[in-house]
Each structure stands twice: as structure tokens, then as C-alpha cells.
Amino acid sequence: MLSFAQQRLWFLDRLRPGRPDHNVPTGVRLRGRLDRGALVLALTEVVRRHEVLRGRVVVIDDSPYQVTEPVETFVPTMTDLAHLPAAQAQERAQELMAADAATPFDLAAAPMLRARLIRVADDDHLLLLVFHHIAFDGWSLSVLWQELSTAYRAAAAGRPVVLAELPIQYADFADWQRGCQSGAALRAQLAYWRDRLAGQSPPAFPTDRPRPALWSGRGDQVEIEVPAELADRTRALGRTHEVTPFMTLLAAFQVLIARYSGEHDVPVGTPISGRTRIEVEPLIGFFVNTLVLRPDLSGDPSFAEVLGRVRRCAVDAYAHQDVPFERLVEEVRPERDLGQHPLFTVMFQLDEPSALPAGLPGLEVSALRIPQTIVKFDVEVSMTDRGDHFTGVVRYAADLFAHDTMRQLAQDYRSVLDHLVSSPEQPISAWEPPLGRRVSRSGPAARPDAGPGEQSAAPSTETELLVLDIWAEVLGAAPESVHDDFFALGGHSLLASKVMSRLSRALDLELPVALLFYHPTVTELADAVDAALLQDLGGAVSEASPLPAGEGRQS
């Protein structure tokens, strides 16, 4: 079986096929005398060592499984641009890297990694690696570069390129995780999150444009700079109140959201490594989990009080981090909306600087800058601890925000951080956001409900009967009415995928999983399926209901 996190990405890929939303590009510039053959051998050895990189997803009995293919499926692309003038070679290299980073993966085909080595000049090479997130996370990057460096040094020196075998593989972790998701400990953790997230809805973060019904994923970014002097005061305040730099920076950002929106309930998502056992630390794979941090900012507290609330909230969340986010969404059952995330619309994280390959003989290594053009949330703030100062990037949904607005947000964040750190005993209302910030919550119109007695509860067509039977089989109980909502009955993403797979087989027609999200009742889904059957004669099944184009709500 896949891990819970992998299963979610597989489902999202089925919901919106052919998109690069979960591509993870990374790369380095290598200046000096590069042994290209040694580099290819080193890369191949890393792929051989980590089975998850050469896996693919197959569907058996409507459930996804990962199978491993031979290492020969990994074939790096070699591109030589040294014959071009220097400026033209650099321009062409950027075009190739952008295209590679934006090319979707087929999860049914191995490997989950693409590599391109570009020769710009005899002593200048660019190595671009693009992973699918289903097989790779931030921690994996350090593992990758460390192993690549070790293998390259051996190959360049003419020694055998063999890394020690791993005692376990990612698939072993996935099996272990599945086996742990039961018992009293899990029930206690789920109960904590049910209570913590009860009645939650994303804050009314002010947007420049109405929220579209479908999430496109189109994004842009601006940079944040927290200079050394302010960073020093931020750290000092954190030490005084026994909070980490992450908690201090997060608290300031949540105050900013609260002041922008006029609300005190400001849930923010944050990723954690998910590597709670030492055995998985040397593995490449997708271990990241997501926590929802929802401190109470009501009562106009001082920033010192906010720090305490954020600290308690974060510590409690870390203590209950074993619940996979996917299980959490199934448990909380938020309202489905393909236009936004179900539990939060803002992501915040603080990281160390990214690792690089080290100790490559005769080579100077630097990171490639690869702009991210896809976003999964309204706003994604990624801060980096540079030691003496902090830097950051604010990635944002271009459908919702103007670039000038996000530049202002970056400036406001630095302003509110400075104010709060300088006057931690003042109430948070003492910092005023710029004039002109207004809340816009426009979105897709609500579906009208018929009054009592206006609709029949019994199935009236063969398609409704078919849908009803499949729902009963998948959910374990038959709906009482053709107007019951699939997700209100306990349906979730994996069950939705099973429903649509069985419908597709029964009708010999490829039906998109998104159809059930747009038409969540028996009668609505049956009508949509009937329309798809008619349109199939013209090969236009996809036009029966528009497919979402981005991350949207996860489930």
C-alpha cells in the first residue's frame, strides 16, 4: 500500500490529471572539471539505493499500490549547449530547466525522478533534478546530496560506486504506518484534533479579487528580508518567553492575518518532517506531515500573551503529530470546496538553508534558482534562518492577489514584527494595518436546496439505482435518500475514487473523480453520469463537468 501522504497525492493526481502541482525541482551549478560519467554513475547509484525513486503506482481492487521497477528505468538527459554563444547558452538552459520543472509526471510510470545535465561550457554544467513529491520531501534533499557526493568521489577516483544497503525501504515505512493507525493512542490523538478544529473555517484573509470556483494553482512570489538587528531582537524576545524563533515569527504573522482580517481565529498550516523514528532518517521519501496551528487571539492580548498561546498551541500539535493529515481531514469532514483548502488557506514554515553537494573534487557548487510558479494555498510563507538574519519568500495565488498587494504584505510583516518585538506588552491592536485593506470573500455560489416535499427520496432512474448500489457497497450502508451528500455520509477521497472507478467499469466509460466532488448527491451524480454517457458519443466526456485546474481543497 501507499503511505497516507502518498495516497493523497495519488488521489489529487486523479482529481486533476496532467498537472505539475507536486513537482519538486532542485538543482546545482557545477563549475570546474566535471567527470560527467562519474556523475551519472553516482546518480544511478542513489536511485538504485532508494526504491521509492523507481516506483510507480498501480491500482488493484480500486486501491493504489506502489511497485518497484529496475534501476534501468532511470536515464538522465544529457544536453550540450557549449557550441552556443555564452549568453544564448544560458538563456536556452533556463528555458530547458523551466520546461522540465513544469512537465507533469505519470504516476503509473517509473521513475519518480527526472535528471538533466546541461553542459554550458567545458567548465560549467547545470544539473537539474525534478522529483514528484510522492517520492521526495525537504529532508530527502540532504540525504540525496550527501549520498551523491559520496558516490561521485568514489566514481571520479576509479573506485566501485556502491552505497551500503538500507536496512528498510520507504515501502516498509508505509506498511508500518498503516499498521499503527488503530488503537487507543490513535483514538486519543484524533479526539484532540476533532476538539481543536471544531467549528474552524479559514479566516477572511483580504483578497484583491473574488475567489474563483476552481483553483488554477497559478502563482507568483515576493521576498521578505528580516535584517540582522531585527533578527537579534526577535531571538532575544523568544529566549525571554521560552519560545523558538519559528514560534515568534509565526506569532507575528498570525497577528498580521488577524489585523488584516479583523478575526481572532487564524488557523495556519505548517509542515513537519514526519520522521519520528530514527530508522527512517536515512531514507529518501515523502514523510512530511501537516499540522494546523490555531491559537486563540481573542481579547486583544499583548504580543507577549500571543507568544504564550502560540507556544502552547504548537507544543500540543507536535505532541499529536502522529495523525496523518489525510486521516485528520477524513475525521473532521470539512465542507468540500474545490476552490480552496479545507482547513487553512495560509502555510507558514521556517527552514535551515538548503544543503548542497559537498566535497566534490575540482568543482565549485552553487544552488540553482528555480522560481516556483505553482501554489497550493492562498499564501505560502517560507522563511529561512540564515544564522545572523532571516530571509523569506511569500508565494501567493495570482488569481486572488495583485503583486503590489503581496509586496505590501511583505513590508507589513517586517513592520508588525518590529513593532511587536519592540513593544511586546502592548495589545496587538496597537499595530494598525495600512488603510485600504478590505475583506473580500466572494466565491462560488451556494447550490440551492429544494424545500421539504419538493423532491422524491427514492431512485427514479437506472443510473440512480446503479449509483445507489455502488455507494452502499463502498460506504457500507445505503443512503436513505437520493439527495444525501456522499461526504456527509462519511465519504472521503479514497472512497470517492473507488466509487468513480466502479462506476467507470460498470458503464465502460472513463469518468473523472472530480465529478463526484461537483455532484455529491445520488441524483446529481446520476444526472452528470447520464450527461457524460451522451457526450461520450462525441468524445467529449470531459465537458460534462469542468475539471478543477489546481490543488483546491484536499481531502
N, C-alpha and C positions, 0 to 999 in steps of 0.2 A: 504493500500500500504506500501511497504518498504520505508525507507528513501533513499535518493540518494546514500549515502555511503553504506548502506546495499545492495542496488540493484547492485552496482558494485561488491561487494564480491560474491553475488549470481551468477552473470554472470561469474566471474572468476572461480568459483567452477564448473560451467557448462563447461567452456572452458577447464579446466584441472581437471576433477573429481578425487576423491580419493586421494587428496594430503593434507598434513598438513600445507600448506603455511601460513594459517591465524589462526593457533592455538596460544593461549596466555597462556602459563603455568606460574604459580606462586605458591609459597608455603612457609611454615614456619616450623621450628623445635620447638617442644614444650617439654621442659624439666621440669619435676616436676610431680605433681599429677594431671593427666588429667582425667576429667569426660567425658568419650567418649560419653555417652548418651546425655549429655548436649551439646556437640559439634555438634552432628548430628542434634539435635533439633534446634540449632542456625543456622546451615547451611540451613536447610529446611525452616526456617522462612524467611531468606534472599531471597531464591528462590521463596517463596510464595509472598513476597512483590513486587518483580520485575518481571513482566510478561514476559519481553523480554528474561529472562533466561530460561523460559519454553515454548518458542515459537518454531515454525517450519515453513518452507516456503512451500506454496502450489502455484501451477500455475493455474490461472483461465484466460481463454481467452488469453493465451500466456504471461500474466503478472504475476509477483510474488507478493504474499501477505503473511503476517505472521498471523498465528493463534496460539492461546494460549492453551496449554494443562494443565490438573490438576497438582498440585504440586507433586502428587504421581509418576509422571514420573521421578522425581529426586531420585535416590537411590545410596548413597555413597557406595564405595567398602571398605571393612574392611580387612586388611591383617595383620596377626600376624607372626612376624619373631623372637619373643623373645626366641623361642626354639633353635635358631641357635647360634653358637659362635659369639661374637660381631663383629669381622671383616667380617665374612661371611654374617651376617645380614645386615651390612652397604652396602656391595657390592651388595647384592640382592636387597636392597631398591633402590639403584642407577639405577639398571637395570630396575626395575619396573617403576620408575619415567621417565626414558628416553623413555621407550616404550609408556607410557601414553601420554607424551608430543608429540610424533611423530605419534600417531594414528589419522587418519582423522575423521572429523565429517560428518555425513549425515545431510545436511540442511533440508531434508524432515522429519526428526525425532527429536522430543524433548527429552531431553533439550539441551541447548547450553552450558552446563557445565558438566564436569566430576569431581568427587572428590574421592580421595583415602586417607584413613588414615592408616598409617603403624605403627604398634607397634614394635619398635626395642628392647625395654626393658620396664620394668614396669614404669620407669620414663623418657622414651624417645620415643617420637612419631614424625612422619613426616606427615604433611598434604600437599598433592599436589592437586591443583585445575587447571584444564585446561579448558579454555573458548574458544569459537570461537569468533573471532574478530567482527563478525556480531552483537554480543550482549554485547561487553565489550571493554573498552579502558583504557588508563592510569589513567584518573581521576576516573574511576569506582573503581579502586583498593582501593583508600582511603575510598570511600563510603562502599565498601564491608567490609573492616577490622573494620571500626567504628561500623557498624551495627552488625557484627558478635560478636564483643566484648560485646556490649550491651546485645545481646540476650544470649550469653554464661553466662554472670554474672547472669542473671535472672534465667536461667535453673539450673545452679550449686547451686543457693540458694533456689531452690524449688519454685520459683515464676513463674507465667504464662509467656510464651515466646511469646509475641505479640508486634510487632513493629507497630507504628502508620501507618495508611493507607496513601499512597501517593496521593496527590491531582490530579496528572496526571501520565500517564504511557508513556513509550517510543513511543508507537504507536500514542499517541496524538501529540508528537513532530513531528513524521514522517508526519502526516496529516497536521499539521501547516506548516511544511517546504514546502510541495508540494503546499499549497495554496499561499505561499509567492513568488513562483518563477514565477512572472509575474509583469508587470507594468513598469513605467518609472525608478524607482530606480534600478530594476534588469538590465534593458537595459543599464543604465549608468555604472553599475559595469562590465557588460560583455564587454562594449566598452573599458573600461580601460584595461582589461586583453587581449583583442584582440590586442590593440595597444602595450601593454607591451611585449607580447610574439611573436609579428610578426617576422617572419624570424628566429626564435630560433631553434637551434639544440644543443644537448648535446656536451660539449667540448671534444676535443680529449684527454681524460684522458689516460695517458700512461698505457698500459696493457702488461703483460708478455706473454700472449697467444692470438691468434686471437679470436674474439668474435664468439661463436657458433651460428648456425642458430636458435637453440632452447635454451631457458633458463631453466637450470636444477634446480636452486634455491639452489644448494649445496654451503654451506658457512663455513667460519671459522672466527676466531676473534683474535685480539691482543689488548692489553691495552695501555692507554695513562695516564700519570701522569703529572700534572702541579703543581709543589710544591708551598708551601705557599708563598715564597719570590716572585716568578714569578706571582703568582695569585694576590698578593697585588699590584704589579706594573701594572698588567692588569686592575684591578679595578680602580686604580688611574688614568690611562690614559683615561679610559672610562668616569670617572667623569669630567675630564678636557674637553672632547669633547662632553659631554652630550649624551653618548650612554650607553646602558645596557651591562652587561657582555656578554650576548648572542650575541649582535651585534659585540662586539670586538672579541670574539672567532670565530664567523662566518667569519668576515672580514679577519682574519689571515688565516683561512682555504681556503677561496676563493683566496687569494693571492697565497697560496701554489699550488692550482689547476692551476692558471694562469701561474705560473712559471714552473710547470711540463709540461703543455700542449703547452705553447707558445701562448695562446689565451687570449683575454681580455673579452670574453663573457663566463661567468662561471655560468650558472643557477644552483641553488641548491634548492632542496625541503626541506621544514620544516613543521612539523605537528603543528597545534594549537588545543586547546581544543574544539573549535566549540560550546562552551556553552555560547552563547551571551545573554541569558535570565536567570534571577535568578531562574525561575520556574524549570529549568532542572538541576540545580546544585546537588540536592539530588538523582538524578536518576543514575542507572546503565544502560549502553547502549553504542552504537557506535556513538559518536558525533564528533569525530576528523575530521577536515578538513585539507587539504594540500595546502600550499602556495608555489609559485615558486618565489624565490628571485633572481633577475637578475640585479645586479648593473653593471654599465659600468666601467671597469677597464682600458680603453684605455688611451693612452697618458703618460704612465709610471708615474702615480701620486704618491705622497708620501702616507705613511700609514695614516697620518692624513686626507688627502683628501679622501682616501678609506673609512675611518670611516664615514665621512660625506655622501658619496654616499650610503654606506650600510644603514645608518640610514634613509635617505630619501626613499630608496627602501623599507625597512621594514615597515616604518610608512605608506607609501602608500598602501602596500599589506594588512596590518592589517585593513586599512580603507575600503578595498574592499574584506573582507574575507567572506562576506555572500554568495558568489557564490560557490556552492558545486563544488569540484574538478571534479566531474563527468560531470557536466554541462560545466565546463571550457574546458575539453577535447573535448566534442561534438562541442563546439563553435570554438575552434582553429583548429580542424581537422588535427592533425599532421599525418605525414606518418606512416602507421602501420608497425610495425616490432616486431614479437613475440620474438625477441632476446633481446629487451631492452625496458625500459620505454619510453613513447612518449615525455615527456617534460624535463626530467632531469635523470641523472644516479647516482647522489650523493645526499644523505639525511644527514642533519645535525640538531641536536637538543641539547638543554640544559635543564636538568630537575633538580628538587629537589630530594633528596634521597627518595626512595620508602617508603610509610607508612607501618606500621606493626600493628597487633592487639595490643591494649594497655589495661592494667588493668585487665588481666586475672588472677584471684586469684590462687596462688600457682604455677604459671607457668613462666618460663623464655622463652621468644620468640626471635627467630633469623630467618633471611631470609635464604631460601634455594637457593643455587647457581645452576641454571639450564641453562647450556650453550645453546645458540641458534645455531642450525645447518642449518637453512633455512634463506636465504636472498632474498630480493625482488629487490634490486638495486645493482649496481656495488660496491658501497661503502656506508656504513651506519655508521655515526659517532654519538654516543650518549654520550654526556658529562653530568656530574653530578656535581652540586655545593655543595661541602662539607662544606661550610662556610669559612674555612681557606685555602682551596685548591680546585682544580678541579681534578676529575678523569674522565676517559672516556674509551669507548670500540669502536674499529673500527671493524665492521663486514664487510666481503667482499666476493665477488663471487670467490669461489675457482677455477672455470673454467677459470677465467681471470687473477688472481694474484697468485704469489707464496707467501708463508708465510713470507719469508725473505723480500720481497718487502714491505709488509704491516708493518712489524716491522720497516723497514727503514722509511716508511711514518709517523708512529707514532713518531719516533725520529725527523724527519724533521719538523713535526708540532710544536713540542716543540721548535725546533731551530728557525723556522721562527717567532713564537710568541715572543720569547725572543728578537730576532733582531728587530722586528717591534716596540715592546713596548719600547725598549731601544733607538731607533733612528726613532721616528715617522715622522720626517721631511725629511728623506732620501727617494728617489724614491724606489719603490718596486723592481726594477731591481737590487738594491744593494745586495739583498739576492740571492745567486746562489744555485740552486738545485744541488744535488750530480751528479757527472759525470756518464754517462751510462744510464740516463733516456731517453727513446726513445718512440715516439708515435707509437702505433700500432692500426690501425683502421680496421683490417681485419674483415669481416663479411660475411653473406650470399651473394651469387652472385645476381646481379640485374636480373630481369626477362627480357629477350629480347623482344623488341617491333617490330612488323611487320611494314613494310613500307606502305605508302598510297596505297590503292587499292589492297593490298595483301590478305585482309580478308573481308568477307561479313559482313555487319552490321545487316542483318535480321536473325531471328532464323531459324535454318535448321533442328532441331530435336524436337520430342515431349517433351523431357526433357528441352530443351532450352525454348520452349513455356511455360512450367509449371513454370520454374524459372522466366521468364519474367513477367508472370501474378502475381506471388507472390510478386516480387519486386515492381511492380506497385501498388499493394494493400497496401503494408507496407510503401512504400516511398510516396505514394500519387500521383505519376506520373510515366509513363512508361519510361524506359531507351530508348534513341534514337538508341542505338547500343548494340549488344550482347557483345561488347568489353568495354562498360562503366564500370568503377570501382564503386562498391557499396558504398564505403566510400567517394569517390569523389562526389557522388550524394547526400550526406547528411546522409548516413547510419552511425549508431553508435552501441555500444554494445547491447543495449536493442533491437533495431530493427534487428540486426543480429540474436539475439536469437529468435525473432518472425519469421524471415524468415526460420530458420532451423527447428523450431517447426512445421510450416505449411508444409514444405517440407516433414518432417518425417511422419506427419499424412497422407498427400496425397499419399505417397508411401508405407505406413505401414512399415517403416524402421527407426530404430534409427540412426540418423545422428548427428555426433558431431558438436557443434557450431564452433569449430576450422576450420572446412572445408571451411567456408566462408572467414576466415582470410587468409588461404593459397591460396584460389582460388576466388578472389574478383570480377571477371567479370562473366557475364551470361554464356558465353561459357565455361570458366574454371570450374565454379561450376557445370554446367550440365555434363561436362566430368567426374568430380570427383564423382558426384552422380551416373552416369552410371557405373563407375568402382565399386562403393560401392554396387550397386544392383547386379552386377555379383559376387562379392566376398561374398555377403550375403549367397549365396548358400552353402558356406563352413564355414559360421560363422566367417568370418574374416573381418568384416566391418572396424574395427579399423586400418587395414593395408592399407586401400585405401589411407590414407594420414597420416603421422606420427603426433601424438598429441604432443603439447608442454608440457614440463615437469615442468615448473616453472612459476613465476609471469609474466615475459616478459612485453610487453607493455600493459599498462592499457588503457581502453577506456571507 
